[in-house]
């Protein structure tokens, strides 16, 4: 089982891959593959990511994508887990997370 992507997460993934592919198609494919692999790991181990209640309330967890400056934001209690956002680490994360707080 693999985590599923929300429309926002799917859009962010596609935008990142398209942007990177303009200069480096191989790196774009590697990013896409890394995110899909992370979604599979999240599906198998929903508690894999880190809770950051100072940024966003549980059950939302964060997973830093190894080898890339991207963060996967997901709901670990959804069945299957739901990837809410795919964010570049240079974004204003506190403002983005403010949208996710109850």
N, C-alpha and C positions, 0 to 999 in steps of 0.2 A: 504494500500500500504506500502511496505517496501523498504528500500534502497537496492540496489543490490551491490554485491561485485565484485571488479575487480579481475583478476587472481592473482595479487600480494597479495591483501587483503585476498582472500580465502586461498592462500598458507600459509600466516602468521598465520591465524586463526588455520588452521589444524596443523601446526608445534607447535604452543603454546599448543593446546589441547593434542597432542601426547606427548609432553615433560612432561607436568604436569601429565598426566594419568599414566606415569611410576611409580610415587610415590603416586598419590592420584586421582584415577578415579572419585571420587565424585566432587572434586574441578575442574577437567577438564570439567566435564559436566556442572558445575555451570558457569564456564567461557564461555563455548559455549552458554549456555542459556542466559547469560547476554549480550553477543555480539549480538545475534539474537534479543533480546528484544530492545537493543539500535538501531539496524538497523530498527526496526519497528517504534520506536519513531522518528528517523531521517526521515523516509518516511512520517510520519504524520506531523512533524514539522521541515522542512528542516533548519530553522534558529536557531535551538536548540543549536548548538555548538557555540564555541567562534571563532571570527576572530582573527588571530594573524599575521597582515601584516608584523611584524618584522621577522617572520619566514617563512611565505608562503603567496602568493598573494591570495586575494579573487578571486573567490568564494569558495576557500577551507576553511573549518572550522574544528575545533578540538573539540572532545568530550571526556572528561576523563571518563573512565568506572568506575562507582561507585563500590567500594568494591574490585577492582582489579587494579594492576599497569599498566593498558593498556590504550592506547590512540587510538581513532578512528579518522582517517583523511578522510574527505569526501568532495566531490564537491556538494554544496547545490543547484546549479543551474541546474544540470543534472536532467532529468526527466525520471525515478525516480532518486532520489539522488544516487550518486555513491560513495561507500566506496573505497577509494584509497589504504589505508594502515591500518593495525592493528598492532600497535607498542607497545612494552614494554617500560615503562617509563625510564628504565635504559640505553636504547640505546642512541647513539650520535645523538640526534634529530636535531640539527642545520645542521649537514652534510646530514642527510636524507632529510630534507626539502629543502636543496639547490638543490636537484635533481628535486623538484617539481616547483621551481621558473621558470617563463618564461624567 
